[in-house]
Amino acid sequence: MTRRSDLLLDPHHHASDLPKGIKLLHDPLLNKGTAFSQAERDSLGIHGLLPPRLFTQDEQVTRVMENVRRKPNNLEKYIYMIGLQDRNETLFYRVLVENLAELMPIIYTPTVGQACMEYGEIFRRARGLFITKYDRGHIREIMRNWPNEDVRMIVVTDGERILGLGDLGANGMGIPVGKLSLYTGCAGIHPAYTLPITLDVGTNNETLRNDPLYIGLQEPRLRGPEYDALIEEFIEAATEVFPRAVVQLEDFGNSNAFRLLTKYRDQVCLFDDDIQGTAAVVVAGLFSAMRITGGTFADHRFLFVGAGQANLGAGELLVLAMVSQGMSEKEARERCWFVDSTGLMVSSRTDLSAQKRPFAHEAPFLKTPLEAVEFVKPTALIGAAGQAKMFPEAVIRAMGKLNDRPIIFALSNPTSNSECSAEEAYTYTEGRAIFASGSPFPPFTYNGKTFVPGQGNNSYIFPGVGLGLIASNATRVPEEMFLVAAQTLAKEVAQEDLDLGRIYPPLNRVRDVSAKIAEAVANIAYRDGLTADKKPADLAEHIKNIMFQPVYQDYV
Ligand code: NAD
């Protein structure tokens, strides 16, 4: 019997292998709905199970978008889109790819955050694998329940720190599902390769635990050695059952994210997007900004406000970038300063975690970002503290006084948590700021010049990195892959983008950008012997060929 994965991945399905009748219509990876031809309807046992009029995929796309746009709010749009994904994935991805800028905020942030908060209420159909602490000793068997044998991309969360929303327990499943949709939408990773997983280890969110419609274990979070043992078994099972899979850690709490990344990155093919993907997008933004300011990183000083997964990851990758430009690690670290929730990270502090220590410098302790700006005199200010209004007028004006072209990134999400708005950054620097944000801001006109602020969206990075790992069958994810991803992304920014103040390419170019990033990432795997594969003669062509195109195949 043909394996299901082989059937789904075969670009030319054989009618004899396909499920027939209602089973075919209920298989979202094979269903075409009203677009089944008459010949297909006759020979696949579905004649009469569909309305008689045949529609093209184009016509279906029109119907879907009319439906989406008619919905009264974004959560309803989300529910509608997930319903489509559960019925007809090819159509779902065609719609997504053609309307990425409109639909990304629906199937991912910010709407997916609201969807996760209300996951129990809006729950319709399960997608992905749920593994709980009670599954210890049986995780392999559970993984074998997944219908597709050749999984290549796993996104796993334990739901502890979902976006900026905190502990959402099993409701966090919306994130791996949404993120994997972006792997497919933004980089053409075949949906049959993807597997969302939630490790339900309970939740410390009491409101959720007491919610009668909550979908997960109504218990406090598992911690300590039992938690670690569950993760260990999960990693072993994942690599045994799906030996070619990349594991992407997603939205783990701070106490686990760094630890798990450090422990497993050298053992299996694994990365953490919150730390490493964000880092690459931030460093790409800095590379682009440098095209405007001129000079190299050696001419800059960076002040990070917030010292969590996003900013510490960015700091580490920035150090690697500077070292690759010829600086010593010590010199590179001296250019990176951090303010955390207590204040400036200085050597005299005794409360700094192992991740923060390497960025603590000999200096007086200062409490506020303004004091830190005046002391450090940074050329770039990078906010990811998850707290609103961390860059008030005085901070922005101070940056404007210190620099001709101050670099100001306000990365905290959602918009209401942004360190400052695009309007504030441009206004208080008389239009001189090089600004990027985590949440999208509309174009802003200052003194007759219109600025289009760039969004430091991780979706520019992780899909391409995943595609490169899959294309090369890589066995590990060294940090350098994120550095080349950042360099590649920055190179894809056109002069016209920079002229508009945009330091990232427009989102509608993301599939091309992902293919380029994939090539750079795969090159490292071949160069460093991180794959048993031989490098294809035409790597770009190889990558293009494995990208999923959301168009229907003829079945007969
Ligand atoms: P995190 O919880 O790991 O880190 C936040 C850090 O900020 C913590 O270390 C906290 O101590 C610190 N902090 C809190 N209050 C502070 C204050 N008043 N002053 C200074 N520091 C303070 O979260 P994270 O993953 O690092 O994400 C942080 C923010 O960045 C979130 O809003 C997230 O949405 C955003 N983010 C944006 C992108 C992007 O734009 N591509 C990517 C990832 C995260």
Residues whose N, C-alpha, C, O or C-beta is under 5 A from the ligand:
A	BS01	NAD	G164 N254 D274 T278 V281 V305 G306 A307 G308 Q309 A310 N311 V339 D340 S341 A384 A385 G386 Q387 L411 S412 N413 S437 G438 G456 N457 N458
